[in-house]
Amino acid sequence: MFAADELAGKMRVLIIDQGRDISKRRCKMNMRSICMHCDPCDIMCGVGGAGTYSDGTLNLRPDIGGDLAEQTGDPDYAWELVDHVDKVFVKYGAPEQLYIPKGEDVELLKRRAASVGARFIEITQRHIGSDSAPEVIDNFEKDLKDRGIEFLLSTKVEDLIIENGSCKGVVLKDGSRIVSHFVIIAPGRVGATWMDEIVKKHKIEAKYAPIDVGVRVEVSAIVMDPITRINRDPKFHIQTKTYDDFVRTFCTNEHGYVVKEEYEGFIATNGHSMRNMESENTNFAFLVRVNLTEPMENTVRYGRSIAKLATTIGGGKPVLQRMGDLRRGRRSTAERLRKNNVINTLKDVTPGDISMALPHRIVTDIKEGLEVLNEIIPGVASDSTLLYAPEVKFYSMQVLVDRNMETSIKSLFAAGDGAGLSRDIVNAAATGVIAGRGILKKSAAQ
């Protein structure tokens, strides 16, 4: 959509998505649980992608969720892109309020983190909210349509048309072909497997990107309130003791809700927070970075195997365990959860043991990382803390692109998380902006 925003009025543009329009995407929200009885494709696919039903937190830094300075080769331009993306969201209805960490509290938090070998990264943020994001995307879509952008929805792209090293269009699932001068592939995280196949089939230059595997942590909001008042979505980076692995907090949902994501063949967890509805809990992802070398480099396949095992262990539902039970090497039971101080906001779960669902190394990293985080945020690793598994962030193959987001195939551009080029809303949007501008440059030169 951000690429189309750049091209509107200058080229004829068609956006193809296997999901549906905003008005037809079904995501039921209620006080007990969010996204109950939702069509999985409606959560992950459709106009606005998975971001439409995300927490809608905009991290306004070019080095969080990607590295725009490295991509563009110009740090000043990277910041300009972040500012541009932010202004577009505000134009279509994102709240004016900014969360700006500053003052002695930030310094104290940095010092506390450094004292235990961790790092706190302060970020200016804007919070749209899971309940408001669909309206913002709806406004965006309507404006694009008014400016001539066309949408072809509930339609799956099966393949690319590649002739003489150049992309000439796409092949749809029904076998029909759409011819175009330029193509941007931005399939989102749900398209990680498809991206793998396309890259291999057409020998598009790419490399395997790391993935993040871990859990969704849920605690009483009062534990996190002193931190989220400083930074709404705080970022902590930790190196674990045993394996020296990189672990980080991600997507903190203040007074939010844990939700279930359904992919083809497995389930995962995520989190939402609303602007007009609050729970008594706060949740965040706690993720271990996984890189593979030899004999296997395919991080997508590895991540899917973990997620499928966890889904099997959970009987098709996320596995939920108390931190205290994990420490003691025992599974959580429904009875223990009923007596727990923290009440789980996601009800469609299986009480169990995450050490049966996740690899030993990742479980060790999670336990050690949470103990370090507990030194910074007392109570975050208490016995009553809830851990949902799996939480997996797929970034697919990282397609190799030039400064304009053009791939090794001429006239084929790439953008977003599904192409392995970003890891959050702002960076995904920015890669779309770069791709759109790159197409205009190439078109002008032809």
Secondary structure, DSSP 8 states (H G I E B T S, - for coil): -HHHHHHTTTS--EEE-SS--GGG---EE-SS-EEET--HHHHHSSTTGGGGGS--EEE--TTSSS-HHHHHS-HHHHHHHHHHHHHHHHHTT--S--B---SHHHHHHHHHHHHTTEEEE---EEE--TTTHHHHHHHHHHHHHHTT-EEE-S--EEEEEEETTEEEEEEETTS-EEE-S-EEE---GGGHHHHHHHHHHHT--EEE--EEEEEEEEEEHHHHHHHHTT-SS-EEEEE-TTT--EEEEEEEETT-EEEEEEETTEEEEEEE--SS---SEEEEEEEEEE---SS---HHHHHHHHHHHHHHHTTTS-EEEEHHHHHTT----HHHHHH-SS--S--S-EE--GGGTS-HHHHHHHHHHHHHHHHHSTTTTSTT-EEEEEEEE---EEE---TTSB-SSBTEEE-SGGGTS-SSHHHHHHHHHHHHHHHHHHHHH-
